[in-house]
């Protein structure tokens, strides 16, 4: 076993600001800086230039809503399920796998440099997730174009 290690700087590829179509490929419960989180691994389906690259989001393990708003996990669940989550509903994270979700990706600056933020939206060309079932989605209906083009999501 080596007793030495060389320190290296880890570089993260920053995605350009735009909407992306993702597919959920995995989830796991992890312990984060502020407690339990659900790590959701997403693979980019579109735009083609970023196809198959993966990104992760780590919402806190709080599936809650209040007058202050919905938790990050609540918003991701509703977007992945393509329907509202109702108070009292049991969510099985295994049903996230293979579901599609759109995320509006932004670029922000922090003390350690730039990073991406993700705001989830339902993928309208996917059937809403039925309680206790599965559904299919047509990813061919998702288009991403230059900013000056019409909004590709108006018919979702």
C-alpha positions as CSV (number, residue, x, y, z in Angstrom):
1,X,0.0,0.0,0.0
2,X,1.3,3.4,-0.9
3,X,1.9,5.9,1.8
4,X,2.0,8.9,-0.5
5,X,-0.5,10.5,-2.8
6,X,-0.3,13.4,-5.2
7,X,-2.9,16.1,-4.7
8,X,-4.9,16.9,-7.9
9,X,-7.6,19.4,-8.8
10,X,-10.8,17.9,-9.9
11,X,-12.4,19.7,-12.8
12,X,-16.2,19.6,-13.4
13,X,-17.6,20.1,-16.9
14,X,-20.2,22.9,-16.7
15,X,-23.2,22.4,-18.9
16,X,-24.4,25.4,-20.9
17,X,-27.5,27.1,-19.7
18,X,-30.5,25.5,-21.5
19,X,-33.1,22.7,-21.1
20,X,-32.0,19.1,-21.2
21,X,-33.9,15.8,-21.4
22,X,-32.6,13.3,-18.8
23,X,-33.4,9.8,-18.0
24,X,-33.0,8.5,-14.4
25,X,-30.5,5.7,-14.3
26,X,-30.0,5.2,-10.6
27,X,-30.8,6.5,-7.1
28,X,-29.3,5.8,-3.7
29,X,-29.6,7.1,-0.2
30,X,-26.5,8.9,0.9
31,X,-25.4,10.8,4.0
32,X,-24.7,14.4,3.0
33,X,-23.3,17.4,4.9
34,X,-26.8,18.3,6.2
35,X,-28.2,14.8,6.7
36,X,-29.7,12.0,4.6
37,X,-30.1,12.7,0.9
38,X,-31.4,10.9,-2.2
39,X,-28.7,10.9,-4.9
40,X,-30.4,10.8,-8.3
41,X,-28.2,9.9,-11.2
42,X,-29.4,11.3,-14.5
43,X,-28.2,10.5,-18.1
44,X,-28.6,13.2,-20.7
45,X,-30.7,12.1,-23.7
46,X,-30.9,15.4,-25.5
47,X,-29.4,17.6,-26.8
48,X,-27.3,15.2,-28.9
49,X,-24.1,17.0,-28.2
50,X,-24.3,16.0,-24.5
51,X,-25.9,12.5,-25.0
52,X,-25.0,9.9,-22.5
53,X,-23.2,12.3,-20.1
54,X,-24.3,11.8,-16.5
55,X,-25.2,14.3,-13.8
56,X,-26.3,13.8,-10.2
57,X,-28.7,15.8,-8.0
58,X,-28.8,15.4,-4.2
59,X,-32.1,16.5,-2.7
60,X,-32.4,16.2,1.0
61,X,-34.5,13.2,2.1
62,X,-37.5,15.4,2.9
63,X,-40.6,14.7,0.8
64,X,-42.5,17.6,2.3
65,X,-44.7,20.5,1.4
66,X,-45.7,23.5,3.5
67,X,-46.9,27.1,3.1
68,X,-43.2,27.9,2.4
69,X,-43.3,25.6,-0.6
70,X,-42.3,22.1,-1.8
71,X,-39.1,20.5,-0.9
72,X,-36.5,19.8,-3.6
73,X,-37.3,16.1,-3.4
74,X,-41.0,16.8,-3.8
75,X,-40.3,18.9,-6.9
76,X,-38.1,16.2,-8.5
77,X,-40.6,13.5,-7.7
78,X,-43.5,15.4,-9.2
79,X,-41.4,16.1,-12.4
80,X,-40.2,12.5,-12.7
81,X,-43.7,11.2,-12.1
82,X,-45.1,13.9,-14.5
83,X,-47.9,14.6,-12.0
84,X,-48.5,16.2,-8.7
85,X,-47.6,14.2,-5.6
86,X,-50.4,14.1,-3.1
87,X,-49.8,14.5,0.7
88,X,-50.0,11.0,2.2
89,X,-48.8,9.3,-1.0
90,X,-46.1,6.7,-0.7
91,X,-43.2,7.2,-3.1
92,X,-41.1,4.3,-4.2
93,X,-37.8,5.6,-5.6
94,X,-37.3,2.4,-7.6
95,X,-40.0,3.7,-9.9
96,X,-37.7,6.6,-10.8
97,X,-35.5,4.3,-12.9
98,X,-35.9,4.8,-16.7
99,X,-38.3,7.7,-16.2
100,X,-37.6,10.9,-18.2
101,X,-37.5,14.4,-16.8
102,X,-36.6,17.8,-18.3
103,X,-34.4,20.1,-16.3
104,X,-33.7,23.8,-16.9
105,X,-30.0,23.9,-16.3
106,X,-28.4,27.2,-15.1
107,X,-24.9,28.3,-14.4
108,X,-24.1,30.0,-11.1
109,X,-20.9,31.3,-9.5
110,X,-19.9,30.2,-6.0
111,X,-16.8,30.7,-3.9
112,X,-15.2,27.6,-5.6
113,X,-16.1,28.7,-9.1
114,X,-19.0,28.0,-11.5
115,X,-21.5,25.2,-11.0
116,X,-24.8,24.0,-12.5
117,X,-28.2,24.2,-10.9
118,X,-31.1,22.1,-12.0
119,X,-34.8,23.0,-11.9
120,X,-36.9,19.9,-12.8
121,X,-39.9,20.0,-15.1
122,X,-42.2,17.2,-16.2
123,X,-41.5,15.6,-19.6
124,X,-44.9,16.1,-21.1
125,X,-44.4,13.4,-23.8
126,X,-44.4,10.8,-21.0
127,X,-47.4,9.3,-19.5
128,X,-48.0,10.4,-15.9
129,X,-46.7,7.7,-13.6
130,X,-49.7,5.7,-12.4
131,X,-49.7,4.6,-8.8
132,X,-48.3,1.1,-8.6
133,X,-47.5,0.9,-12.4
134,X,-45.1,1.8,-15.1
135,X,-45.4,3.9,-18.3
136,X,-43.4,4.5,-21.5
137,X,-42.2,7.8,-23.0
138,X,-41.4,9.0,-26.5
139,X,-38.1,10.8,-26.4
140,X,-38.2,11.6,-30.1
141,X,-40.6,14.5,-29.5
142,X,-38.1,16.5,-27.5
143,X,-36.2,19.2,-29.5
144,X,-33.5,21.6,-28.3
145,X,-32.5,24.4,-30.6
146,X,-30.6,27.7,-30.5
147,X,-32.0,30.4,-28.2
148,X,-33.3,32.4,-31.0
149,X,-35.5,29.5,-32.2
150,X,-39.1,29.1,-30.9
151,X,-39.5,27.5,-27.5
152,X,-39.3,23.7,-28.1
153,X,-41.5,23.0,-25.1
154,X,-44.6,24.9,-26.1
155,X,-46.4,21.7,-27.2
156,X,-45.4,19.6,-24.2
